[in-house]
Amino acid sequence: MADPHSPTARRAMPHALVMMLLIVTAAVALTYLIPAGEFTRAKGGLVVPGSFHTVASTPASPIMIVSSIPRTASQRLCSTISVTELSSVSGENACPV
């Protein structure tokens, strides 16, 4: 049996869903910490230097932590599969997202 404290022992990589949940949780938490703002843009769409100003903040809700991964997965599925093929089978839009 190998010693878990030896220099050659490897740590197991966390599951992909755990890593995504941690990243989404950190992103939601940052919406409460970082002030919302925007830049003024010139006619060509370029940002005017020094024109940053804060706007009303709309932080993400904690419910978004749980719902963002399944919602994004369903949006990807709908964009991957042709919606016209799905609607011809069921008679209605199968991807209402």
N, C-alpha and C positions, 0 to 999 in steps of 0.2 A: 504494500500500500504506500503510495507516494505521500510525502509530507506536504500538506497544503500551504505551509509557510516557506517552502523552498523557493529559490529564485527561478526554478524552471516551471513551477506550477502556473497554470493559466487560469485566468478568470473567465467564466462563461459570459458570452455576449448576451445582454438582455434581449428579450423578444422584440421584434420590430414594432408591435402595437404599443408596448410599454414605452419605447423610445419616442414614438409619435405622440403619445399622450403627454409625456414630459415636455416635449417641445411646444405643443399646443397650450399646455398649462402655463409655461413660461411666457408665451406670447400674450395670453389673456392677462396675466399679471402685469405685464409691461404696459398694457393699455391703460392701467390705473396710475402708473408711475410717470410715463412720458407724456408731456403736454401735447395736445393736438394742435396742428398748425398747418399753414400753407404758404406758398410763395406767390407773389404777383407774377403774372406771365406777360411777356411782350406779345406783339401781334403774331410773330412766327411760332409762338408756343415756347419760346426760350424763357428761362427763369431770370427775373431781374435780380441782380446781386444785392444782398442786404435787405430784401423786401419780405422776409419771413415775419409772419404775425400769427398769433394764436387764435384759434377758433373754438367754438363750443365743443367740449369733449363729450364723446359718446363711447365710453368704455364697453368692451365686450362683456357679456354676462357669463357667469360661471357655467350656465347650462350649455354654452357654446363649447366648453371643453369636451363634453360628452357627445354632442351632436355634430361636431364639425367633421370628424373622420367618416362616419357613415354617410353624411350628406355629400361630401366630396367624392366618396367612392361611388355613390349612385349617379352623380353628375358625370363622372368619368365613364361609367358603364353606358349611360345614355348617349354620350358623345362618341363612344366606340362603336356601338351597335347602331345600325341605320334605323332611325325612328320610323321611317316610312315602311320598312319591312315589319316592324312590330305593330304598327297601327293597321296594316293590311290584314294581319292575323286576328287581332282582337276587335277591330272596328273603331277603336278610339286611340288617343295618344297614350302609349304605355309609359312614357316618361314625362310626368307632369312637372318635373323639377325645373 
